[in-house]
Amino acid sequence: MITIKSPERYINQADILKSSGENIKKLGKRALVIGGKTALSVVQSDLFPSLDLEGLSYEVREFKGFVTKAAIKKFQADADEIGADLIIGIGGGKVLDLSKAVGNEKRIPVVAVPTIPSTCAAWSALSNIYGEDGKFESGLILDASPKLVLADTKILAAAPYRYLISGIGDTLAKWYEAVPYFREEENDISLKLGLSTAKLALKILNEHSLEVIKKIQDGKISSWFSEIVDAIILLAGCVGGVNGGSQRAAIGHAFYNALSAYPETNESLHGEKVSFGLIVQFVLERKTKNEIIENIRFFNSLGLPVTLNQLGLSDNDPIKISKIASEINTSDEAQSKLNFKFDQNAIEKAIITADAFGEEVIRYY
């Protein structure tokens, strides 16, 4: 059985929030708006006047912290209190994951308004759940994606460019993590479709990421920026949105999940951790050193971290590395049908090797 989950509408357009009410009013009349403090301030001059113009009723609630089961219940109670028939999530991955989870529990539509281009959370039918200490607990599979995604490229381009780089890293993983599931004899149309979509995203990112990042750093917007946003939100979201019931993530995301137990890495973004996890995966896949170095050089040129130190793990503590390896080895990703074999010892060695290769690239290239 193949399930396909996607938004009913995805709009990628500069200044779309100025007319957002026209689209949102079709989904409900009374909204609970959930957003981070910065995200709410970024959209307030465009989104809220448009909601007012269309006669939509709404209450705003600020969110910060981790997406926990308690947080979901708290905002679900807020939705009940105001009689919300619609959730509008505004911000990055955590806010959007929370908003989607609340909408899923309430069985009401969700509008996703990403303010940073850092993940495909605005599209995906998945919310990552954490403990109160920030440690990853599980991925909550949702019944549906948000009904509507409003990707205002003017706002996304104005976000700190580090989020764009992180989003590129997370999207690169869609290809590298899906490929190890492919077998010539396997007739899985959902995997083939996911791979084709991931390959398109990879092509766009390989060809245009550096130009787009350089323009953003110079305070300009490349003509390719909109397509990079599409790759991060739409294409990456589609990879996970078409599924035949099998696992798609691999070592990159397993590494991210494992690092969530270490507060010293909290300043590192999702895609930054995932991209280093990909380097670990390359080692486990037994790719040649030249091939791994070539990928590391590309990651480094984008501004993605390529060493443990850059992620906040400055001491290279062997006990810590062993615990991270153990967490990866017992993860759902590691227990799935990857086409390469490894154990905890191999993961430990791969983490150390990946770090050494990263240090080499920084030093000599």
C-alpha positions in Angstrom: 0.0 0.0 0.0 1.2 3.5 -0.9 0.2 6.6 1.0 0.6 10.0 -0.4 0.4 13.0 2.0 0.8 16.6 0.8 -0.7 20.0 1.3 -3.7 20.9 -0.8 -2.0 24.1 -1.7 1.6 25.3 -1.7 2.3 28.9 -2.6 5.8 30.1 -3.0 5.7 33.8 -3.7 7.1 37.1 -2.5 4.6 39.0 -0.3 2.1 36.2 -0.3 1.3 37.0 3.3 -0.2 40.3 2.3 -3.1 38.4 0.7 -3.0 35.4 3.0 -6.5 36.0 4.4 -8.0 35.2 1.0 -6.5 31.7 1.1 -6.9 31.0 4.9 -10.6 32.0 5.1 -11.5 29.0 3.0 -10.2 26.6 5.8 -11.8 28.1 8.9 -13.2 31.1 10.7 -11.4 31.1 14.1 -7.7 30.4 14.3 -5.2 29.6 17.0 -2.0 31.3 15.8 1.1 29.6 17.2 4.5 31.2 16.6 7.9 32.0 18.0 8.5 35.5 19.2 10.8 36.5 16.3 8.6 34.8 13.7 5.5 36.6 14.9 7.2 39.9 14.7 8.4 39.2 11.2 4.9 38.4 9.8 2.8 40.8 11.9 2.7 43.7 9.4 1.5 41.5 6.5 -0.3 38.4 7.9 -2.5 39.9 10.6 -3.9 42.9 8.6 -4.9 40.4 5.9 -6.7 38.2 8.4 -8.5 41.2 9.8 -9.5 42.4 6.3 -11.1 39.0 5.6 -13.0 39.0 8.9 -11.1 36.1 10.4 -11.1 35.7 14.2 -7.8 34.6 15.8 -5.9 34.4 19.0 -2.1 34.4 19.1 0.0 32.2 21.4 3.8 32.4 21.6 5.8 29.1 21.7 9.4 28.5 22.7 11.3 25.4 23.7 10.9 21.8 22.6 7.9 20.0 21.1 6.9 17.8 24.0 3.8 15.8 24.7 3.0 18.4 27.4 3.4 21.3 25.0 1.0 19.6 22.5 -1.6 19.2 25.2 -1.2 22.8 26.4 -1.8 24.2 23.0 -4.6 21.8 22.3 -6.2 23.2 25.4 -5.7 26.7 24.1 -7.4 25.7 20.9 -10.3 24.2 22.9 -10.6 27.4 25.0 -11.1 29.7 22.0 -13.1 27.2 19.9 -10.5 27.2 17.1 -11.4 25.5 13.9 -8.0 26.2 12.4 -4.3 26.3 13.4 -1.8 28.7 11.9 1.8 27.8 12.6 4.4 30.5 12.1 8.2 29.9 12.3 10.7 27.2 12.0 10.6 23.4 12.3 9.7 23.2 16.0 6.8 25.6 15.8 5.5 24.0 12.7 5.9 20.5 14.2 3.9 21.6 17.3 1.2 23.3 15.2 0.8 20.2 13.0 0.6 17.9 16.1 -2.1 20.1 17.7 -4.1 20.2 14.4 -3.8 16.4 14.2 -5.1 15.9 17.7 -8.0 18.4 17.1 -8.7 17.1 13.6 -8.7 20.6 12.3 -6.8 22.1 9.3 -3.3 23.5 9.7 -1.8 26.4 7.8 2.0 26.4 7.8 3.9 29.7 7.4 7.6 29.0 7.4 9.8 32.0 8.3 13.1 30.3 7.8 14.1 27.9 5.0 15.6 25.3 7.2 13.6 22.1 6.8 10.6 20.6 5.0 8.5 20.8 8.2 6.0 23.1 6.5 5.1 20.2 4.1 5.7 17.0 6.0 3.1 14.9 7.8 5.5 14.3 10.7 6.3 16.0 14.0 9.4 15.3 16.0 8.7 14.8 19.7 11.2 15.6 22.4 11.6 15.2 26.1 11.6 18.1 28.5 15.4 18.0 28.4 15.5 18.3 24.6 16.3 14.7 23.8 14.6 13.3 20.7 12.0 10.7 21.7 10.1 9.8 18.5 8.6 10.9 15.2 4.9 11.3 15.4 3.3 10.2 12.0 0.4 12.6 11.3 -2.7 11.8 9.4 -2.1 14.6 6.9 0.2 17.4 5.9 -0.8 21.0 6.5 -3.7 22.0 4.3 -2.0 25.2 3.1 1.7 26.2 3.0 2.5 29.9 2.5 6.1 30.3 1.7 6.8 34.1 1.5 10.1 34.2 -0.3 10.6 37.9 0.7 10.5 36.8 4.4 12.5 33.6 3.8 15.3 35.5 2.0 15.5 38.0 4.9 16.1 35.2 7.5 19.7 34.7 8.7 21.4 32.8 5.9 22.6 30.1 8.3 19.1 28.7 8.2 19.2 28.5 4.5 22.5 26.6 4.6 21.0 24.2 7.2 18.0 23.6 5.0 20.3 22.8 2.1 22.1 20.3 4.3 18.8 18.6 5.4 17.7 18.4 1.8 20.9 16.9 0.5 20.2 14.1 3.0 17.0 13.2 1.2 19.1 11.7 -1.7 22.0 10.2 0.3 19.7 8.6 2.8 17.2 7.2 0.3 19.8 5.6 -2.0 20.9 2.9 0.4 17.4 1.5 0.4 17.3 0.8 -3.3 17.8 -2.6 -4.7 17.5 -3.4 -8.4 15.2 -6.4 -7.8 12.8 -4.5 -5.6 9.7 -3.2 -7.2 8.8 -0.3 -4.8 7.3 2.5 -6.9 7.2 4.8 -3.9 10.9 4.5 -3.3 11.6 5.0 -7.0 9.4 8.1 -7.0 11.1 9.4 -3.8 14.5 8.8 -5.4 13.6 10.7 -8.5 12.3 13.6 -6.5 15.4 13.6 -4.3 17.7 13.5 -7.3 16.0 16.6 -8.7 16.5 18.4 -5.4 20.1 17.2 -5.4 20.7 18.6 -8.9 19.2 22.0 -8.0 21.3 22.2 -4.9 24.5 21.1 -6.5 24.2 23.5 -9.3 22.9 26.6 -7.6 23.4 26.5 -3.8 26.7 28.3 -3.7 25.5 31.1 -5.9 22.3 31.6 -3.9 24.2 31.6 -0.6 26.8 34.1 -1.9 24.1 36.4 -3.1 22.2 36.2 0.3 25.5 36.9 2.1 25.9 40.0 -0.1 22.4 41.2 0.7 21.0 40.2 -2.7 18.5 37.6 -3.9 19.5 35.2 -6.7 16.9 34.3 -9.3 17.4 30.7 -8.2 16.4 31.5 -4.5 12.8 30.6 -5.1 13.8 27.2 -6.6 16.1 26.5 -3.7 13.2 27.1 -1.4 11.1 24.7 -3.5 13.8 22.1 -3.2 14.0 22.5 0.6 10.2 22.6 1.3 8.4 21.0 -1.6 10.8 18.4 -3.1 12.2 17.3 0.3 8.6 17.1 1.6 7.5 15.0 -1.3 10.3 12.5 -0.7 8.8 11.7 2.7 5.2 12.3 1.6 5.1 9.3 -0.8 5.6 6.1 1.2 5.1 2.4 0.8 5.4 1.7 4.5 9.2 1.4 4.7 11.9 3.5 6.4 13.5 6.3 4.4 15.8 8.1 6.8 19.3 6.7 7.5 22.5 7.6 9.4 22.3 11.4 8.9 19.0 11.7 10.9 20.0 8.9 13.3 23.1 11.0 14.2 20.9 14.1 14.6 18.6 12.2 17.0 21.5 10.9 19.0 23.1 14.4 19.4 19.9 15.8 20.9 21.0 14.2 24.2 23.9 16.6 24.4 23.0 20.2 25.4 26.4 21.5 24.1 25.1 20.8 20.6 21.8 22.6 21.0 23.2 25.7 19.1 23.7 23.5 16.0 20.8 23.4 13.7 19.0 20.3 12.4 20.5 20.3 8.9 24.0 21.0 10.3 23.9 17.8 12.5 22.3 15.8 9.7 25.0 16.8 7.2 27.8 15.6 9.5 25.8 12.4 10.1 25.9 12.0 6.3 29.7 12.0 6.4 29.6 9.3 9.0 27.2 7.3 6.7 29.7 7.7 3.8 32.4 6.1 5.9 30.0 3.3 6.9 29.1 2.8 3.2 32.8 2.3 2.5 33.0 5.0 0.0 36.6 5.9 -1.1 38.4 8.5 0.8 38.6 10.7 -2.3 34.8 10.5 -2.7 34.2 11.4 0.9 36.7 14.2 0.8 35.0 15.6 -2.3 31.6 15.6 -0.5 33.1 17.2 2.7 34.7 19.9 0.6 31.3 20.7 -0.9 29.7 20.8 2.5 32.5 23.0 3.8 32.1 25.4 0.9 28.4 25.7 1.7 29.2 26.6 5.3 28.0 23.3 6.8 29.9 21.9 9.8 32.3 19.0 8.9 33.9 18.3 12.3 32.6 17.4 15.8 34.1 20.6 17.2 32.0 22.7 14.9 28.9 20.9 16.3 29.9 21.7 19.9 31.6 18.4 20.7 35.0 19.9 21.3 36.5 17.2 23.6 36.2 14.1 21.3 35.4 12.2 24.5 35.5 8.4 23.5 32.8 7.6 26.1 30.5 10.2 24.5 31.3 9.0 21.0 30.6 5.4 22.2 27.2 6.5 23.6 26.3 8.3 20.4 27.3 5.2 18.4 25.2 3.0 20.6 22.2 5.3 20.1 22.6 5.2 16.4 23.1 1.5 16.3 19.8 0.9 18.1 17.8 3.5 16.2 14.9 2.7 13.8 17.1 4.0 11.0 19.9 1.6 11.7 17.6 -1.3 12.1 15.9 -0.8 8.7 16.8 -2.3 5.3 19.9 -0.4 4.5 22.2 -2.0 1.9 25.3 -1.8 4.0 26.2 -3.5 7.3 27.7 -2.1 10.5 27.7 -2.4 14.2 28.3 -0.1 17.2 32.1 -0.5 16.9 32.0 0.4 13.2 29.9 3.5 13.9 32.4 4.7 16.6 35.2 4.3 14.1 33.2 6.0 11.4 32.5 9.1 13.6 36.2 9.4 14.4 37.2 9.0 10.8 34.5 11.5 9.6 35.9 14.0 12.1 39.5 13.4 11.0 38.5 13.8 7.3 36.7 17.1 8.2 39.7 18.4 10.0 41.9 17.5 7.0 39.6 19.4 4.6 39.6 22.5 6.8 43.4 22.3 7.2 44.5 21.6 3.6 41.8 22.6 1.1 
